[in-house]
Amino acid sequence: MNAPPSTLSADLYDVIARRRDVRAEFSSDPLDPDVLERVLQAAHSAPSVGHSQPWDFVLVRDTATRERFQEHVATERASYAASLPEERQQTFGRIKVEGVLESALAVVVTYDPDRGGTQVLGRHAIDDAGLYSAVLAIQNLWLAATAEGLGVGWVSFYREEFLRDLLAIPERVRPIAWLCVGPVTHLEEVPDLERHGWRQKRPLAEAIHHEKYGSH
Ligand SMILES: Cc1cc2nc3c(=O)[nH]c(=O)nc-3n(C[C@H](O)[C@H](O)[C@H](O)COP(=O)(O)O)c2cc1C
């Protein structure tokens, strides 16, 4: 395979490869406000359907709020664990699923379906295109944070109503991610779920189909 054509693109591929979901590697170092601003600017530069920019970022630093969220996550984790067969429960027991109290900051990303009015260009047939846009902001944030040497951990073990109440998010707005963000000691090379034998990486060839779905 040919090498990437320039240093810039090589850097991008390198960041993509180094990005990890972080739970256990957050350090107690402070988060530089200028770095945070750049990372949020990257998130805010994401493409969006009809240029609707349906995301918002709630920055949560308060320890009491984070503790309440972490307790809720622990409850959700327990109810998920209870749904697993015995052998999977044991594997899951070894996996940390959040660094809510250890990360320097939480960034809760929300999706406002009303942003951009009632006739968002490009959402008339696929309403979810709005949600896809907000997720792209998260991916931008994740990659920019990785480039800055930070870690990000996406926590989805929560009920939307709980997080809405906790952060005074309006009813129509969906909290789509609690992101633990902050300095880290290091990034693991292999995803935690692979290292702990939960699920292995799927070969790219399996994900590529030629002409029709299912044809490899
Ligand atoms: C939508 C979404 C939700 C996720 N929720 C959680 C979560 O609640 N807890 C967790 O530990 N990891 C969560 N992850 C991280 C995945 O487990 C992780 O991306 C995957 O195992 C691959 O590892 P990597 O991101 O380090 O490459 C989530 C990722 C995505 C994209």
The ligand as an SDF file (V2000), in Angstrom:
LIG
                    3D

 31 33  0  0  0  0  0  0  0  0999 V2000
  -22.3990    5.8980   20.6480 C   0  0  0  0  0  0  0  0  0  0  0  0
  -21.3170    5.3370   21.5360 C   0  0  0  0  0  0  0  0  0  0  0  0
  -21.5970    5.0460   22.8650 C   0  0  0  0  0  0  0  0  0  0  0  0
  -20.6150    4.5250   23.7010 C   0  0  0  0  0  0  0  0  0  0  0  0
  -20.8890    4.2950   25.0170 N   0  0  0  0  0  0  0  0  0  0  0  0
  -19.9250    3.8530   25.8440 C   0  0  0  0  0  0  0  0  0  0  0  0
  -20.1530    3.6860   27.2280 C   0  0  0  0  0  0  0  0  0  0  0  0
  -21.2250    3.9630   27.7740 O   0  0  0  0  0  0  0  0  0  0  0  0
  -19.1490    3.2280   27.9960 N   0  0  0  0  0  0  0  0  0  0  0  0
  -17.9230    2.9130   27.4720 C   0  0  0  0  0  0  0  0  0  0  0  0
  -17.0480    2.4990   28.2160 O   0  0  0  0  0  0  0  0  0  0  0  0
  -17.6610    3.0740   26.1530 N   0  0  0  0  0  0  0  0  0  0  0  0
  -18.6260    3.5500   25.3430 C   0  0  0  0  0  0  0  0  0  0  0  0
  -18.3500    3.7440   24.0210 N   0  0  0  0  0  0  0  0  0  0  0  0
  -17.0100    3.4470   23.4950 C   0  0  0  0  0  0  0  0  0  0  0  0
  -16.9310    2.1450   22.7290 C   0  0  0  0  0  0  0  0  0  0  0  0
  -16.9920    1.0610   23.6150 O   0  0  0  0  0  0  0  0  0  0  0  0
  -15.6070    2.1600   21.9490 C   0  0  0  0  0  0  0  0  0  0  0  0
  -15.6570    3.1780   21.0050 O   0  0  0  0  0  0  0  0  0  0  0  0
  -15.3240    0.8300   21.2480 C   0  0  0  0  0  0  0  0  0  0  0  0
  -15.1660   -0.1850   22.1910 O   0  0  0  0  0  0  0  0  0  0  0  0
  -14.0700    0.9000   20.3810 C   0  0  0  0  0  0  0  0  0  0  0  0
  -12.9780    1.3610   21.1400 O   0  0  0  0  0  0  0  0  0  0  0  0
  -12.1580    2.6540   20.7510 P   0  0  0  0  0  0  0  0  0  0  0  0
  -13.1370    3.8100   20.7290 O   0  0  0  0  0  0  0  0  0  0  0  0
  -11.1300    2.8190   21.8290 O   0  0  0  0  0  0  0  0  0  0  0  0
  -11.5810    2.4370   19.3970 O   0  0  0  0  0  0  0  0  0  0  0  0
  -19.3280    4.2790   23.1770 C   0  0  0  0  0  0  0  0  0  0  0  0
  -19.0390    4.5910   21.8450 C   0  0  0  0  0  0  0  0  0  0  0  0
  -20.0160    5.1130   21.0280 C   0  0  0  0  0  0  0  0  0  0  0  0
  -19.6670    5.4560   19.5950 C   0  0  0  0  0  0  0  0  0  0  0  0
  1  2  1  0
  2  3  1  0
  2 30  2  0
  3  4  2  0
  4  5  1  0
  4 28  1  0
  5  6  2  0
  6  7  1  0
  6 13  1  0
  7  8  2  0
  7  9  1  0
  9 10  1  0
 10 11  2  0
 10 12  1  0
 12 13  2  0
 13 14  1  0
 14 15  1  0
 14 28  1  0
 15 16  1  0
 16 17  1  0
 16 18  1  0
 18 19  1  0
 18 20  1  0
 20 21  1  0
 20 22  1  0
 22 23  1  0
 23 24  1  0
 24 25  2  0
 24 26  1  0
 24 27  1  0
 28 29  2  0
 29 30  1  0
 30 31  1  0
M  END
$$$$
